[in-house]
Amino acid sequence: MDVMNKKSLTIYIVIALVAVLLANVVARNMFFRLDFTDNKMYSLSKSSKAVLNKIDDLMTVKVYFSENLPGEYGNNRRFLQDILEEYSAYSDGKLRFEFYKPDNDEELTQEAQKYGIQPVQLQVVENDKMEIKRVHMGMVILYEDKRESIPIIQTTTGLEYDITTKIKKLVDTQQKSVAFATAAHQTSKNENIANALRESYQVQNIQLANPIPPTVQMVLVNGMTDSLSTTEYANLQNYVSNGGNVLMGQSRVSADLQSQQGTPIQSNIFDLTDQFGLHIQENLVLDKKCGSVTVQQRNGIFSYNTAMEYQFFPLIRDFNDHTIVSGLEQLRLFFTSEIIADTTGSGSILPLFSSSNRSGAMTGRYSLSPIDNPMLKNLSQPPKLVAAYATASFGENSGLSQLILVGDSELMSDNGGGRSPENMVFVMNAVDFLIGDSDLVALRSREITTRPLGELEDASKARWKWLNILLPALLVIGFGFINWKRESGRTKLLEELYD
């Protein structure tokens, strides 16, 4: 009997060990995670998985992260470890990571500094007193003879995008080239957008007075205020006619907020957009859904600044179903002109986004004052198209040319749309799409969550206001009444029992 029990126990142990082994094998090869968040922020996106598939050699991630970090920084470390485990699982073991604690290790500290990861100072509470502590919160990715670092990880927002961008930069053997094309009369700067693009592309600034090199996969054109010279226009036209791709931000009215006046733009750049069937109207689009502007007002001898809604700054929330605007929730435009699409040509045209259904358009005399301006009040026109994607062919031997046009001359300017993270995402998505490299498009906008409440009519606002005021009081009264009735019934029952 004892022998049989020993054999049975041995069999059970062997079965349990085999089951555990099989479970681990299955878990390793069939990794998955249930993520119920709206934007799947706790699981890797398809974009990251596509980039991981390009890894053909061992990739090593070294994380230099101090221990016992306060509050949110400790959570950042746990989040980073979780997401790196996913990267490792989906890379089929080609990506490996290791955490290091360089706090009291001089050799590790020097190694981290060699990779560009410097210690940062944080205020922490230790031994019941506030202290300044030097900590490390960075990582480096090593691949072949190249490396990419993230020196400081202070937040989990956008962390997957940062890591995937670095991996993509390492595994892409040749970076594609894009260029900001400018004319002699232009003075605006686009450094914010350019710096963001440098994470994935070779970015250069070129003058249209010179021919555009054939190695440039696409050009960005922003805010022409005058006509191009004959040479400049010919160089841009030749590039487009040979299958070149263009992202253009261009309105039809030059607006000066200081003088509060607008001037129509006379330029041959509109001849180029017309060839794609996109005609920029000589107007300024107004929108009830808009940004604000700071205005100085006076009250007697006192002056003060106040923020006012400014209908010349549309907030775009109506997007078409297209890869370029996938996941976007809002864009900020400045002094935008309407686009009319002519679909009778041989190319194709697809609207990208429009103003809201409470729009208007200013033509003729452009008064830009935000105070007591009657044109800013009666906005009841249907949506105005302000961005579109178009293709055209300029001959049998030329390739298909692509144009993404936004009716905003400040789209990429450092003083305009280039300051907005949402606009930056749109520009980078557009560049990726025109070049044919859409690995990061879906990932880029996944963590942008600008979700304002919808606009309500005055009558609806009043109804919700009174509902918010009265409903809590009615609920309290109702609960009190129910409780009173219950206690009254209980009292009556006790009286009947003891009488």
Buried (B, 14 or more C-beta within 10 A) or exposed (E): EEEEEEEEEEEEEEEEEEEEEEEEEEEEEEEEEEEEEEEEBBBBBEBBBBBBBEBEEEBEBBBBBBEEBEEEBBEBBEBBEEBBEBBBBBBEEBBBBEBBBBBEEEEBBEBBBEBEBEBBEBEBEEEEEEEEBEBBBBBBBBBEEEBBBBBBBEEBEBBBBBBBBBBBBBBBEEEBBBBBBBBEEBEBBBEBBBEBBEBBBBBBEBEBEEEBEEEBBBBBBBBBBBBBBEEBBEBBBEBBBBBBBBBBBBBBBBBEBEEBBBEBBEBBBBEBBEBBBBBBBBBBBBBBBBBEBEBEEEEEEEEEEEEEEBBBBBBBBEBBEBBBBBBBBBBBBBBBBBBEBEEEBEBBBBBBBBBBBBBBBBBEEBEBEBEEBEBBEEBEBEBBBBBBBBBBEBEEEBEEBBBBBBBBBBBBBBEBBBEBBBBBBBBBBBBBBBBEBBBBBBBBBBBBEEEEEEEEEEEEEEEEEEEEEEEEEEEEEEEEEEEEEEEEEEEEEEEEEEE
